[in-house]
Every structure is written in structure tokens, then in C-alpha cells.
């Protein structure tokens, strides 16, 4: 598969200098930009997925009138957080 080129973006010299000042050892500006774009795409996809799940839940609630109490939802989230922290050793 051929690679594609992201359009050039004009920035002021100050921003360019800031970008170059935060590059890691042997990291190129192109690598930094690619990594940044990848992260931005992941964030946008996560936001979209979140909104879709919320819309589905809202439509389900409107149709059925069934919902979980906030305390129960927060308890489930806390349990997931605690399990992940334990998994990470913290």
C-alpha cells in the first residue's frame, strides 16, 4: 500500500521553534506530527463512539423507561477503576 502525504501546515516561526525544542532524541518533526495526528484521530474516534453509545442509551431509556440509578453506575465505574489500578500495581 502506498503512503499518503498530509498537507503542509504553515505555522509561525515561534511555534516551529517550540515543536523542535520538544522533539525526542533522533525524532524528526515528521514523526512528531504523524504521532500527534494519530493521537488526535484516536481521541476523535473515542469521542464519536462515546456519543453514539450515549445516544443509544438515551433512545433505549425513552423507549423502555428503564435506567440504572446513578449510584449503581458510579459503583461499577469505581470497581473498573480499582481493578485497573490493581492490575497496574498501584
C-alpha positions as CSV (number, residue, x, y, z in Angstrom):
1,X,0.0,0.0,0.0
2,X,1.3,3.4,-0.9
3,X,1.7,6.1,1.8
4,X,-0.1,9.4,1.5
5,X,1.1,12.8,2.4
6,X,-0.6,15.1,4.9
7,X,-0.9,18.6,3.6
8,X,1.8,21.1,4.7
9,X,0.7,23.4,7.5
10,X,2.0,26.9,7.8
11,X,2.9,27.9,11.3
12,X,4.7,30.9,12.7
13,X,8.4,30.6,13.5
14,X,7.8,30.6,17.2
15,X,5.6,27.5,17.1
16,X,8.1,25.8,14.8
17,X,10.8,26.5,17.4
18,X,8.7,25.2,20.2
19,X,8.0,22.0,18.2
20,X,11.7,21.5,17.5
21,X,12.5,22.1,21.2
22,X,10.3,19.2,22.4
23,X,11.5,16.6,19.9
24,X,13.0,13.5,21.4
25,X,16.5,12.3,20.6
26,X,16.6,11.2,16.9
27,X,12.9,12.2,16.5
28,X,12.0,14.0,13.4
29,X,9.4,16.7,13.0
30,X,7.6,14.4,10.6
31,X,7.5,11.6,13.2
32,X,6.2,14.0,15.8
33,X,3.4,15.3,13.5
34,X,2.4,11.8,12.5
35,X,2.2,10.7,16.1
36,X,0.2,13.8,17.1
37,X,-2.2,13.3,14.2
38,X,-2.7,9.6,15.2
39,X,-3.5,10.6,18.8
40,X,-5.9,13.2,17.6
41,X,-7.7,10.7,15.4
42,X,-7.9,8.2,18.3
43,X,-9.4,10.9,20.6
44,X,-12.0,11.9,17.9
45,X,-12.9,8.3,17.4
46,X,-13.3,7.7,21.1
47,X,-15.5,10.9,21.4
48,X,-17.7,9.7,18.5
49,X,-18.0,6.2,20.0
50,X,-19.0,7.8,23.4
51,X,-21.6,10.0,21.8
52,X,-23.1,7.0,19.8
53,X,-23.3,4.9,23.0
54,X,-24.9,7.8,24.8
55,X,-27.5,8.3,22.1
56,X,-28.3,4.6,22.0
57,X,-28.7,4.6,25.8
58,X,-30.9,7.6,25.7
59,X,-33.1,6.1,22.9
60,X,-33.3,2.9,24.9
61,X,-34.4,4.9,28.0
62,X,-37.0,6.8,26.1
63,X,-38.4,3.6,24.6
64,X,-38.4,1.5,27.8
65,X,-38.2,4.0,30.7
66,X,-35.7,1.7,32.3
67,X,-32.5,3.2,33.8
68,X,-29.8,2.4,36.3
69,X,-29.5,4.6,39.4
70,X,-26.5,6.9,39.3
71,X,-25.0,5.3,42.4
72,X,-25.0,1.9,40.7
73,X,-23.4,3.3,37.6
74,X,-20.7,5.1,39.7
75,X,-20.1,2.0,41.7
76,X,-19.5,0.0,38.5
77,X,-17.1,2.6,37.3
78,X,-15.3,2.7,40.6
79,X,-14.9,-1.1,40.5
80,X,-13.4,-0.9,37.0
81,X,-11.1,1.8,38.1
82,X,-10.0,-0.1,41.2
83,X,-9.4,-3.3,39.1
84,X,-7.3,-1.4,36.6
85,X,-5.2,0.3,39.3
86,X,-4.6,-3.1,40.9
87,X,-3.6,-4.5,37.5
88,X,-1.1,-1.7,37.1
89,X,0.3,-2.3,40.5
90,X,-1.0,0.9,42.1
